[in-house]
Amino acid sequence: MLLQNLLTVIYFACGIFLFLLAWLIVRENPRQTINRILSVLLFFAAIATVLTAFGFLIEESTSINLDRTTLNIAFIAWQLFFPQLFLFALVFPSQSKILKSHPRLYIPLYLPPVIHMLLLSVFDSSAGIVGLIDTKNLLPALGIIFEPVRLVIGFFLYALSLLREYHSEYFGFVNLLYIGAALMIMHISYARITSPRLRSQIRLVLWGVRVSTGLYAISFLLPEILRIEMVWWHPHVLTVIGLILGIIAITWAIIRHQFLEIQYIIRRGFIVSATSGLLAGGYLLFYGQVNRLARLVFNDNASLVQALLLIFTVIAFQPVLNLVEWAVDRLFGKGLGDSQAALRQLSHEVLTLLDPVQLRERIVNGLSESMLLEVVYLLLPSRNDDFEAPAATETGKAYSLPRHSDAVSILYEERRPVYVSELFLQKKDDELFRETLRQRVHLLVPLCHRGRLLGVLAIGRKITHTSFSYEEMNLLSLLADQVAITLENIQLAVEKLEKERYEKEVAVAREIQQLLLPQCLPESAAFEVAALNIPSREIGGDFYDFVEISDNLTGLAIGDVSGKGIPGAILMSNLQAVFRANAMQNTAPQTVVSKVNDHLASSISPEKFVTFFYGIFDTRKQIFAFTNAGHNFPLLYRKQSVEMVPGADLIVGVRPHSEYRQQKLKVRTGDVLLLYTDGITEALDDAESLYGEKRLSEFLQQNGHLPANEIIQKLHTDLINYTGQTQFSDDLTIVLFRVK
C-alpha cells in the first residue's frame, strides 16, 4: 500500500512537471515547429503519468466513482506519444531530408495508434465483431444477387475480429519500432553534428529518451510481446525511474545548454520557482512536525512556542530563498545565458583584433557556435571594391556582393539586419538572389561606421531552424557596430604600418642619397669649394657633384630634377650615375651634357626633366668652361660687384640629340662663383614674397669677400630669417666656388 501511494505521488508530480515543461516550451516560441512537436510529445507523456496515478487512486479508494472504461479509452490516447517521438527525431536538431521531401509524412505515422484506439474503443472484444458476422439479418434485403457482397463484408469483419483479438498483444511491437527508429535517427543526427554546444544538447536529450523509453520498453512492451509475467510494481518502478531521468535530462539540457534556446529569464524563473516551491513545502512540513511535537511536550503552553516558531520561519524564509537563488546562479550560471553572453563577449573581443584573417575566423567560429548557424560569411572589400568572402567549404564557391548592386544600396540605407527574402523583394536581382540562396544565406547585416559601409555579415539559418529572436537581432546589430569599428581600426593600423614602412624606406633612401652626394669636397691650392644641400622632404631631387678629372681639371656639377620624394630621388641617382660615367671619359662639358641628355631622354617619361649645369675648371689656364642646360644663371662675385653669368640651352631629358653650347669664363684670384637651385630664389616669407635673385645678388655682394664655408652658412641663416622657418617648400642646394 505504501509503495502504491508513493508511486501515485511520483506519477502525479512527474505528470504536472511534464505539463509545465510542455507549456514552457510552447510558450517560448509557439510558431516554432520543433517547440510545438516537443510540447505535444511531453503532453502525451504527461497524460500517461497522470492517468496512471488516477488508476492507482481508483484501485485504492472506494469513494472515487469514475468509469474505468472511460479512463482506459483516455489512457489509450497517450500512445500517440510514440509516432510523436519519431516525428521529433525527424525535426531535431534539423529537419530530416525525408520530411523535407515528403512534408505530409507525419499523417500516416499516426494511423497505427489511431486504428488501435478505434478498435479498443468501438469494440469491447473480438467476440462482439464475430457476433456481427453471425447475425441472420445482415443485409437481409439484398437477396441472393448480393450474396457476394455479404460474404466480403463478413470476411472483413472476421479479419477485424482477429485483429481485435491479437493486436493488443503485439501492438507493443509497433511502439517498439517507433522507439528504435527514433533513437536511430537521433543517433545519426548526433554523429553528423560538429558544434560542441549542439552536441551537448543532443547528447543529453538522446540519453534522456534512451533511458526513459528503454525502461518503459523493458517494463511494459517486451513483457507484453514475450508474454512475461512480472510483479505489478516492477514495471512501475522502472517506468518512474525512466520518467525522472528523462525529465532531468531534458530540464538539464534546457537549463545548462539552452535547449530550444529558451530565454535565460524564463529558465531562471522556472528553476527558482520550482526550488522555492520545494522550499515552501519543506518549511510547511517542518512547521507541521514541530508544531505537533510542541503540543505533545508543552500541552497548553504550546501556543507561545508556535508563535515563536512562526516568527522564526517568516524571518528565515527570505534569507534561505536568497541563498537558493544564489546557488542556482552559481550552479547554472555558465549555461543560463550562453548564446547572448557569447555574442556580447564576441562583441568585446573583436575590438582587440587587428588582423582581418583573425577577425574573419573569430566571427565565423564565434557566431556559428553561439547561435548554431549553418553558414557565416564576413564579406570585406576586395581589390575590385566588391564585398567578398572565401568559400565556407573547400569545395564551395566564394561568396560576393557587388558594391554597386541594389542589394548593397538597400543595406547601406537600412543599416540594420535584413532578411534575404525581404531584401530581394524590394529590388529584384535574380542572379544575385540565386547565388545568395546557393550560399544558404538567410540574413544580411551591414557593417557601417562613420557613414561608410565597411563590410557585410552574411549568416545562414540556424541548424535547428529556429527563428532569430528580437534580442538576438539587437545583439547582431551591436556586434555589427563593433566589427565595423574594428574594420576601421584595422584600416588605420594598416595605414599606420604602411606609413611606418614608407618612412623606414624613405629613411634608407635618404641615407643612400646622402651617400651618393660627395662625402668630401675637393681640396686645391688654386681654389676652395663649399656646398649645402637641404631637401624639402626626407628625400630631395637636387643634385651636385665634383669630379677630379686630372691634376689640373676639376669638374663641378649641379642639377634640379623635376618632382620630389622618391621619384625625384630615383631620377637624381640615375642622373648622377650617367654623369659620372661620362664625366670621367670626356673633358668637354657640352659632350658630357649631351650624353646625359640622350640617356635620360630615352629612359624617362616625357614629363620628367632635369635642369643641369656642368663646368670644368682648369687651374693652369684659370679658365672655367661650362654648359648650362636650363639651370639658374650662376652669380659671379668680382671686385665687390656681382653679375649673372648668362647662357642656357634646353633642359636635359626632354628631346634626344639636342645641341648644347660650351662657354668659357676667365677667372681671377678672389672671384666667387655661386651655383644654386631655384629653392633659394623661390623661398617665400610670411607675405609670400620671393627671396629672389636681386636679394641673393645683394647678399653675395655684401659677403663675397668671406671664406666659402662662412658665405654658405650666412646665406642659410639669411634664408631662415627671411622665411621664418627651417623647413623649406622646395629642395635647396648651394655650391660655392672661390678662386684663390
C-alpha positions in Angstrom: 0.0 0.0 0.0 2.8 2.4 0.9 4.6 1.7 -2.3 1.5 2.2 -4.4 0.9 5.6 -2.6 4.5 6.6 -3.3 4.2 5.6 -6.9 0.9 7.6 -7.2 2.6 10.8 -5.8 5.6 10.4 -8.1 3.4 9.8 -11.1 1.3 12.9 -10.3 4.4 15.0 -9.7 6.0 13.9 -12.9 2.8 14.5 -14.9 2.4 18.0 -13.5 6.1 18.7 -14.2 5.8 17.5 -17.8 2.7 19.6 -18.3 4.6 22.7 -17.0 7.6 21.8 -19.2 5.4 21.4 -22.2 3.8 24.8 -21.5 7.1 26.4 -21.0 8.5 25.1 -24.3 5.5 26.0 -26.4 5.1 29.4 -24.7 8.7 30.4 -25.6 8.0 30.1 -29.3 4.6 28.8 -30.3 5.3 29.4 -34.0 8.4 27.2 -34.0 7.7 23.7 -35.3 10.1 21.9 -33.1 8.7 23.6 -30.0 5.2 22.5 -30.9 6.2 19.0 -31.6 8.2 18.6 -28.4 5.5 20.2 -26.2 2.9 17.8 -27.7 5.3 14.9 -27.1 5.7 15.9 -23.4 1.9 16.4 -23.2 1.2 12.8 -24.2 3.8 11.6 -21.7 2.1 13.8 -19.0 -1.3 12.3 -19.9 0.1 8.8 -19.4 1.6 9.5 -16.0 -1.4 11.4 -14.6 -3.9 8.8 -15.8 -1.7 6.0 -14.3 -1.8 7.9 -11.0 -5.6 8.2 -11.3 -5.8 4.4 -11.9 -3.9 3.8 -8.7 -6.3 6.1 -6.8 -9.3 4.3 -8.2 -7.9 0.9 -7.1 -7.1 2.2 -3.7 -10.2 4.2 -2.9 -13.8 3.1 -2.9 -15.2 6.7 -2.7 -13.9 7.7 -6.1 -16.7 6.8 -8.6 -15.1 7.0 -12.0 -15.9 4.9 -15.1 -12.9 2.6 -15.6 -13.7 2.2 -19.3 -13.6 5.9 -19.9 -10.3 6.1 -18.1 -8.9 3.2 -20.3 -10.0 4.9 -23.5 -8.3 8.2 -22.4 -5.2 6.2 -21.5 -5.1 4.7 -24.9 -4.7 8.2 -26.4 -1.3 8.6 -24.8 0.1 6.0 -27.3 0.2 8.8 -29.8 3.4 9.6 -27.9 5.4 7.1 -30.0 4.7 8.4 -33.5 5.2 11.9 -32.0 8.6 10.8 -30.7 9.5 9.6 -34.2 8.4 13.0 -35.7 10.5 14.8 -33.1 13.5 12.8 -34.2 12.8 13.9 -37.8 12.9 17.6 -36.9 15.6 17.8 -34.2 18.3 19.1 -34.4 17.5 19.8 -38.1 14.7 18.8 -40.4 15.3 15.4 -42.0 15.6 15.2 -45.8 12.9 12.6 -45.7 10.5 15.1 -44.1 11.6 17.8 -46.5 10.9 15.6 -49.5 7.6 14.3 -48.0 6.1 17.1 -45.8 2.9 15.0 -45.3 4.8 12.0 -43.9 3.6 12.7 -40.4 0.0 11.8 -41.3 0.5 8.0 -41.9 2.7 7.9 -38.8 -0.4 8.3 -36.6 -2.5 5.6 -38.4 -1.4 2.6 -36.3 -2.2 4.2 -32.9 -5.4 5.7 -34.3 -6.6 2.3 -35.5 -5.5 0.8 -32.2 -7.7 3.4 -30.3 -10.7 2.8 -32.6 -10.6 -1.0 -32.2 -10.3 -0.7 -28.4 -12.9 2.0 -28.0 -15.6 0.8 -30.5 -15.4 -2.9 -30.0 -15.3 -4.3 -26.5 -13.8 -7.6 -27.7 -13.4 -9.8 -30.8 -16.5 -11.7 -29.9 -18.6 -8.7 -30.5 -17.3 -8.4 -34.0 -17.9 -12.2 -34.6 -21.4 -11.6 -33.4 -22.0 -9.2 -36.3 -20.9 -11.9 -38.7 -23.3 -14.4 -37.3 -26.3 -12.1 -37.4 -29.0 -13.5 -39.6 -30.3 -10.1 -40.5 -27.0 -9.0 -42.1 -28.1 -7.4 -45.4 -31.4 -9.3 -45.4 -32.9 -7.3 -48.3 -30.0 -7.9 -50.7 -31.1 -11.3 -51.6 -29.1 -13.9 -53.4 -27.8 -11.4 -56.0 -25.8 -9.5 -53.4 -24.7 -12.6 -51.5 -21.0 -12.0 -52.7 -21.1 -8.6 -51.1 -22.3 -10.1 -47.8 -19.5 -12.6 -48.0 -16.9 -9.9 -48.5 -18.3 -7.9 -45.6 -18.3 -11.0 -43.5 -14.7 -11.7 -44.4 -13.7 -8.2 -43.5 -15.5 -8.4 -40.1 -13.8 -11.7 -39.4 -10.4 -10.3 -40.2 -11.3 -7.3 -38.0 -12.2 -9.7 -35.2 -8.8 -11.4 -35.5 -7.1 -8.1 -35.5 -9.0 -7.0 -32.4 -8.1 -10.3 -30.6 -4.4 -10.3 -31.2 -3.3 -6.7 -31.9 -3.4 -5.6 -28.3 -0.7 -8.1 -27.5 1.5 -7.3 -30.5 0.8 -3.6 -30.8 3.7 -3.1 -28.4 6.0 -4.3 -31.2 4.8 -1.3 -33.3 5.6 1.1 -30.5 9.0 -0.6 -30.1 9.7 0.0 -33.8 8.8 3.7 -33.3 11.2 3.9 -30.4 14.0 2.1 -32.3 13.6 4.2 -35.4 13.5 7.5 -33.5 16.7 6.6 -31.5 18.5 5.6 -34.7 17.6 8.8 -36.4 18.7 10.9 -33.4 21.9 8.9 -33.2 22.7 9.6 -36.9 21.9 13.3 -36.4 24.2 13.4 -33.3 27.1 11.8 -35.3 26.8 14.5 -38.1 26.8 17.5 -35.7 30.1 19.3 -35.2 29.0 22.1 -32.9 30.0 21.3 -29.3 27.1 23.1 -27.9 24.5 21.4 -30.1 26.2 18.0 -29.5 25.8 18.6 -25.8 22.1 19.3 -26.3 21.5 16.2 -28.5 23.6 14.0 -26.2 21.5 14.9 -23.1 18.2 14.6 -24.9 19.2 11.4 -26.6 20.3 9.8 -23.3 17.1 11.0 -21.7 15.0 9.5 -24.5 17.1 6.3 -24.4 16.7 5.8 -20.7 13.0 6.7 -20.4 11.8 4.8 -23.4 14.2 1.9 -22.8 13.0 1.4 -19.3 9.4 1.6 -20.4 10.0 -0.9 -23.2 11.6 -3.3 -20.6 8.8 -2.7 -18.2 5.7 -3.0 -20.4 6.4 -3.5 -24.1 8.7 -6.5 -24.0 6.8 -8.4 -21.3 3.6 -7.9 -23.3 5.2 -9.1 -26.5 7.0 -12.0 -25.0 4.1 -12.8 -22.5 6.3 -12.5 -19.5 4.6 -12.3 -16.1 6.0 -9.6 -13.8 5.2 -8.5 -10.2 2.9 -5.5 -10.5 5.2 -2.9 -9.0 8.4 -3.9 -11.0 7.3 -2.2 -14.3 6.0 0.9 -12.5 9.3 1.4 -10.5 11.3 1.1 -13.7 9.0 3.4 -15.5 9.2 6.0 -12.7 13.0 5.8 -12.8 12.9 6.4 -16.6 10.5 9.3 -16.2 12.6 11.0 -13.6 15.8 10.5 -15.6 14.2 11.7 -18.8 12.8 14.8 -17.2 16.2 15.6 -15.6 18.0 15.2 -19.0 15.6 17.5 -20.8 15.5 20.0 -18.0 19.3 20.0 -17.7 19.6 20.5 -21.5 17.3 23.5 -21.3 19.0 25.0 -18.2 22.6 24.3 -19.0 22.8 24.1 -22.7 20.0 26.3 -23.9 18.0 23.5 -25.5 15.5 25.1 -27.9 17.1 28.5 -26.9 14.7 29.1 -24.1 15.4 32.5 -22.7 17.5 33.0 -19.6 14.9 34.8 -17.6 12.3 32.1 -18.3 14.7 29.3 -17.4 15.9 31.0 -14.3 12.4 31.9 -13.2 11.3 28.3 -13.8 14.2 26.9 -11.7 13.8 29.5 -8.9 10.0 28.9 -8.8 10.5 25.2 -8.6 13.1 25.4 -5.9 11.1 28.0 -4.0 8.0 25.7 -4.1 10.0 22.8 -2.8 11.5 25.1 -0.1 8.0 26.3 0.9 6.8 22.7 1.0 9.7 21.8 3.2 9.0 24.7 5.5 5.3 23.7 5.9 6.3 20.1 6.6 8.9 21.2 9.1 6.5 23.6 10.8 3.8 20.9 11.0 6.1 18.4 12.6 7.5 20.9 15.1 4.0 22.1 15.9 2.8 18.6 16.6 5.8 18.0 18.8 5.2 21.2 20.7 1.6 20.2 21.5 2.8 16.8 22.9 5.6 18.4 25.0 4.1 21.7 26.3 0.4 20.8 26.2 -1.5 24.1 26.9 1.6 26.3 26.6 2.3 25.2 23.1 0.8 28.4 21.6 3.8 30.5 22.6 6.2 28.0 21.0 4.1 28.0 17.9 4.2 31.8 17.7 8.0 31.9 18.1 8.4 29.2 15.5 6.2 31.1 13.1 8.2 34.3 13.6 11.4 32.3 13.1 10.0 30.8 9.9 9.0 34.1 8.4 12.3 35.7 9.3 14.4 32.9 8.0 12.5 32.1 4.8 13.7 35.1 2.7 17.5 34.7 3.5 17.2 31.0 2.7 15.3 31.9 -0.5 18.1 34.3 -1.5 20.6 31.6 -0.8 18.7 29.3 -3.1 18.7 31.9 -5.9 22.5 32.4 -5.4 23.1 28.6 -5.5 21.0 28.5 -8.8 23.1 31.2 -10.4 26.3 29.5 -9.3 25.2 26.1 -10.4 23.7 27.1 -13.8 25.3 30.5 -14.3 27.5 29.3 -17.2 24.6 27.9 -19.1 21.8 30.3 -18.4 22.8 32.9 -21.0 25.4 31.3 -23.1 24.3 32.4 -26.5 23.6 36.0 -25.5 26.7 36.2 -23.3 28.8 34.7 -26.1 27.6 37.3 -28.5 28.4 40.1 -26.1 31.8 38.6 -25.3 32.4 38.3 -29.1 31.5 42.0 -29.5 34.2 42.9 -27.0 36.8 40.5 -28.3 36.6 41.7 -31.9 37.7 45.3 -30.8 41.1 43.9 -29.9 41.8 42.2 -33.2 43.9 44.0 -35.9 44.2 41.1 -38.4 41.4 40.7 -41.0 42.1 36.9 -41.2 41.8 36.5 -37.4 38.8 38.7 -37.3 37.0 36.7 -40.0 37.9 33.4 -38.2 36.8 34.7 -34.9 33.5 36.0 -36.3 32.7 32.8 -38.2 33.6 30.4 -35.4 32.0 32.6 -32.7 28.7 33.1 -34.4 28.5 29.6 -35.7 29.0 28.2 -32.2 26.9 30.7 -30.2 23.9 30.8 -32.5 24.2 27.4 -34.1 24.3 28.8 -37.6 24.7 26.7 -40.8 27.0 29.2 -42.5 28.6 32.5 -41.6 30.4 34.9 -44.1 32.3 38.0 -43.3 32.4 39.9 -46.6 35.1 42.5 -46.8 36.1 44.9 -49.7 38.2 43.1 -52.3 40.6 44.6 -54.8 37.8 45.4 -57.2 36.0 47.1 -54.2 33.2 44.4 -54.1 32.4 42.7 -50.9 33.8 39.1 -50.9 34.3 36.2 -48.5 36.1 32.9 -49.1 34.1 29.7 -49.6 32.6 28.2 -46.4 34.0 24.8 -47.5 37.0 23.7 -49.5 34.8 22.6 -52.4 32.5 25.6 -52.2 32.5 28.9 -54.1 33.5 32.2 -52.7 30.5 34.5 -52.0 30.5 38.1 -53.1 28.1 41.1 -53.2 28.9 43.8 -55.9 29.3 47.2 -54.1 27.1 48.9 -56.7 24.3 46.3 -56.6 20.8 47.3 -55.4 21.1 44.9 -52.5 24.1 46.6 -51.1 22.5 50.0 -51.6 19.5 48.9 -49.5 21.7 47.5 -46.8 23.5 50.9 -46.6 20.2 52.7 -46.4 18.6 50.4 -43.9 21.7 49.9 -41.7 20.1 47.0 -39.8 19.9 43.2 -40.3 17.8 42.5 -43.3 16.4 39.1 -44.3 17.3 37.9 -47.8 13.7 37.4 -48.8 12.9 41.0 -47.7 15.9 42.4 -49.4 15.3 41.0 -52.8 11.6 41.6 -52.6 12.4 45.4 -52.7 14.9 45.1 -55.6 14.9 42.1 -57.8 18.3 40.8 -58.8 17.6 37.2 -59.9 21.2 36.2 -60.4 22.5 37.6 -57.1 19.4 36.2 -55.4 20.0 32.7 -56.7 23.7 33.0 -55.7 22.7 34.1 -52.2 20.3 31.1 -51.9 23.1 28.7 -53.2 25.3 30.0 -50.4 22.5 29.3 -47.9 22.5 32.9 -46.7 19.4 33.9 -44.7 20.2 37.2 -43.1 22.5 40.1 -44.2 23.9 42.6 -41.6 25.6 45.8 -42.9 28.8 46.9 -41.1 28.5 50.7 -41.1 30.7 53.2 -39.3 31.1 57.0 -39.8 28.8 56.9 -42.8 30.7 54.2 -44.6 29.8 50.6 -45.5 32.9 48.7 -44.4 31.6 45.2 -44.9 28.7 42.8 -44.8 28.0 40.0 -42.3 26.0 37.2 -44.1 24.6 34.4 -41.9 22.6 31.4 -42.7 19.7 29.7 -40.9 20.1 28.1 -37.5 20.9 24.4 -37.6 17.8 23.9 -35.5 15.8 26.0 -38.0 14.5 28.1 -35.1 13.9 31.8 -35.8 16.0 34.7 -34.6 14.7 36.4 -31.5 14.3 40.1 -31.0 17.2 40.1 -28.6 19.4 38.2 -31.0 18.7 40.7 -33.7 19.7 43.5 -31.4 22.8 41.7 -30.4 23.7 41.1 -34.1 23.3 44.9 -34.6 25.6 45.6 -31.7 28.1 43.1 -33.0 27.9 44.7 -36.4 28.8 48.1 -34.9 31.7 46.6 -33.1 33.0 44.8 -36.1 32.7 48.0 -38.2 34.8 49.8 -35.6 37.3 47.0 -35.7 37.5 47.1 -39.5 38.1 50.9 -39.4 40.8 50.3 -36.7 42.4 47.6 -39.0 42.4 50.1 -41.9 44.0 52.7 -39.7 46.5 50.2 -38.4 47.3 49.1 -41.9 47.7 52.7 -43.0 50.0 53.3 -40.0 52.1 50.3 -40.8 52.3 51.4 -44.4 53.3 54.9 -43.2 55.9 53.4 -40.9 57.2 51.1 -43.6 57.3 54.1 -46.1 59.1 56.2 -43.5 61.7 53.4 -43.0 62.1 53.0 -46.7 62.4 56.8 -47.1 65.0 56.9 -44.3 67.0 54.2 -46.0 66.6 56.0 -49.4 67.7 59.3 -47.8 70.7 57.6 -46.3 71.6 56.2 -49.7 71.0 59.5 -51.4 73.3 61.3 -48.9 75.9 58.7 -49.6 75.6 59.4 -53.3 76.4 63.1 -52.7 80.0 64.0 -52.3 81.3 62.9 -48.9 84.3 65.2 -49.1 85.0 68.3 -51.0 87.9 68.6 -53.4 90.9 70.5 -52.0 93.3 72.5 -54.1 95.8 75.4 -53.7 94.1 77.1 -56.6 90.5 77.2 -55.3 88.2 76.3 -52.4 84.6 75.0 -52.6 81.7 74.7 -50.2 78.3 73.1 -50.6 74.9 72.8 -48.8 72.0 70.5 -49.6 68.7 70.7 -47.7 65.9 68.6 -49.2 62.3 69.9 -48.6 61.2 66.3 -47.8 63.1 63.3 -46.4 64.4 62.8 -49.9 65.3 65.6 -52.3 65.6 66.0 -56.0 68.6 68.4 -56.1 71.9 67.1 -57.2 75.5 68.3 -57.0 78.8 66.6 -57.6 82.6 67.1 -58.1 84.8 65.2 -60.4 88.6 65.2 -60.3 89.4 64.6 -64.0 93.1 65.2 -63.8 95.6 67.1 -61.7 94.6 70.4 -63.3 91.0 69.7 -64.3 88.2 69.6 -61.7 84.5 69.1 -62.7 81.7 70.8 -60.9 78.0 69.9 -61.5 74.6 71.0 -60.1 71.1 69.9 -61.1 67.5 70.1 -60.2 65.3 67.2 -61.2 61.5 67.5 -61.6 59.5 66.1 -58.8 60.2 65.4 -55.2 60.4 62.5 -52.8 61.3 59.0 -54.0 60.5 59.6 -57.7 62.8 62.6 -57.7 65.5 60.8 -55.8 65.4 57.9 -58.3 65.8 60.3 -61.2 68.6 62.1 -59.3 70.5 58.8 -58.8 70.1 58.0 -62.4 71.4 61.4 -63.4 74.4 61.0 -61.1 75.3 57.6 -62.5 75.1 58.8 -66.1 77.0 61.9 -65.3 79.8 60.1 -63.5 80.2 57.6 -66.3 80.6 60.3 -69.0 82.5 62.9 -67.0 85.5 60.7 -66.4 85.8 60.0 -70.2 85.2 63.4 -71.6 86.8 66.8 -70.9 84.3 68.9 -72.8 81.2 69.9 -70.7 79.0 70.1 -73.7 79.8 66.5 -74.6 79.0 65.3 -71.1 75.7 67.2 -71.0 74.7 65.9 -74.5 75.3 62.3 -73.5 73.4 62.8 -70.2 70.5 64.3 -72.2 70.4 61.4 -74.7 70.4 58.8 -72.0 67.7 60.5 -69.9 65.5 61.3 -72.9 65.4 57.6 -73.8 64.9 56.3 -70.3 62.4 58.6 -68.5 58.9 59.7 -69.3 58.3 62.9 -71.2 57.0 64.8 -68.2 60.3 64.2 -66.4 63.2 66.6 -66.9 66.3 68.0 -65.3 67.9 71.4 -65.2 71.6 70.8 -65.3 74.8 72.9 -65.0 78.3 71.4 -65.6 81.6 73.2 -65.6 85.3 72.2 -65.6 87.9 74.5 -64.0 91.4 74.4 -65.5 93.8 75.5 -62.7 96.7 76.1 -65.1 94.8 78.3 -67.6 92.5 79.8 -64.9 89.6 79.1 -67.3 86.2 77.8 -66.2 84.4 76.1 -69.2 80.8 75.3 -68.7 77.5 74.2 -70.3 74.1 75.3 -68.8 71.1 73.1 -69.7 68.2 75.3 -68.5 69.6 75.8 -65.0 69.6 79.0 -63.0 72.3 81.5 -64.1 75.3 81.4 -61.8 76.3 84.6 -59.9 79.9 85.8 -60.2 81.3 88.0 -57.4 84.3 90.0 -58.6 85.8 93.1 -57.1 82.8 93.7 -54.7 80.4 93.5 -57.6 78.0 90.7 -58.6 76.9 89.8 -62.1 75.0 86.9 -63.7 76.7 84.5 -66.0 74.2 84.2 -68.8 73.8 81.5 -71.4 71.5 78.5 -71.2 70.4 75.7 -73.5 67.5 73.2 -73.4 66.9 71.2 -70.2 68.1 67.6 -70.4 65.8 64.6 -70.7 63.2 66.2 -73.0 64.5 65.7 -76.5 67.3 63.4 -77.6 70.2 64.6 -79.7 69.8 68.2 -78.7 72.7 70.6 -79.3 74.4 72.2 -76.3 76.9 75.1 -76.3 80.0 75.3 -74.3 81.1 78.7 -72.8 84.3 79.8 -71.2 84.9 82.2 -68.3 88.3 83.6 -67.5 88.5 83.8 -63.7 90.9 85.7 -61.4 92.0 85.4 -57.8 89.2 86.4 -55.5 86.4 85.5 -57.9 83.5 83.7 -56.4 81.1 81.6 -58.5 77.8 80.9 -56.8 75.7 78.0 -58.2 72.2 77.3 -56.7 68.9 75.8 -57.4 65.5 77.6 -57.5 64.7 76.6 -54.0 66.7 79.6 -52.8 65.3 82.3 -55.1 61.7 80.9 -54.7 61.8 80.8 -50.9 58.7 82.7 -49.5 58.3 84.9 -46.5 55.1 85.2 -44.5 53.7 87.7 -47.1 54.5 85.1 -49.8 57.2 87.3 -51.3 60.1 85.6 -53.1 63.6 85.8 -51.8 64.5 86.5 -55.4 67.7 86.8 -57.4 68.1 90.5 -56.5 68.3 89.8 -52.8 70.7 86.9 -53.5 72.9 89.2 -55.5 72.9 91.8 -52.8 73.8 89.2 -50.2 76.7 87.9 -52.3 77.9 91.5 -52.9 78.0 92.1 -49.1 79.6 88.8 -48.1 81.5 87.7 -51.2 84.8 88.5 -49.5 84.3 85.9 -46.8 85.6 82.3 -46.9 83.4 79.9 -48.9 82.0 78.0 -45.8 81.2 81.2 -44.0 79.3 82.6 -47.0 77.2 79.5 -47.3 76.4 79.4 -43.5 75.4 83.1 -43.5 73.3 82.5 -46.6 71.5 79.7 -44.9 70.8 81.9 -41.9 69.6 84.7 -44.0 67.1 82.3 -45.7 65.8 81.1 -42.3 65.4 84.7 -41.1 63.6 85.6 -44.3 61.1 82.7 -44.4 60.7 82.3 -40.7 61.2 78.6 -40.8 63.9 75.9 -41.1 62.0 73.6 -43.4 61.7 75.0 -46.9 59.0 74.3 -49.5 61.5 73.2 -52.2 64.8 71.5 -52.2 67.7 73.9 -51.5 71.2 73.3 -52.9 74.2 75.8 -52.9 77.6 75.2 -54.4 80.2 78.0 -53.9 83.5 78.1 -55.8 86.2 80.6 -54.9 89.5 81.1 -56.8 92.5 81.6 -54.6 
